[in-house]
Amino acid sequence: MDKETRSALVDLTTLAALDAVDRELGSFLEENQESLDTIAGETGPFLEDEEEVLWEGRPFLSIAVHYLITDQRIRVSKGLLSRTFQNIELVRVQDIDHKQSFGERMLNRGDVEIRSHDPNSPIIILENIAAPQEIYDLLRRAVRKARQDQGHTFQEEM
């Protein structure tokens, strides 16, 4: 076996092993979320009653970052014991992009970058998430619906 083929095989095997570890980590976090929230002193997901969760996720191999997209906002929480939160209302979103490297494409992972009018968090990047194209599409539809529901219109300057 030549060196290039061997290197590609090692890379593919490594990616497959890391993907399996990430799936197990995700299962562990789902099963133990209530205990982890109790340790961190949290009492719930901090959502308004009328909010509908559209998607939840986390970066590849991460336990300290959590992403939540509702029909009203995007929420990013970081940290295990102490946490910081970033929120962007969907009506404030200006632009959404997504990108994937070659390795990320093999695992169907990638980044979704969200730019907004929010003065505190003008850019949020959902890093290394599964199915970034699907999340991009979901966000795009949710932003359009949120704007429509609140009577916001978009007019591009010429």
Secondary structure, 3 states (H helix, E strand, C coil): CCHHHHHHHHHHHHHHHHHHHHHHHHHHHHHHHHHHHHHHCCCCCCCCCCCCEEEEECCCCCCCEEEEEECCEEEEEECCCCCEEEEEEHHHEEEEEEECCHHHHHHCEEEEEEEECCCCCCEEEEEEEECHHHHHHHHHHHHHHHHHHCCCCCCCCC
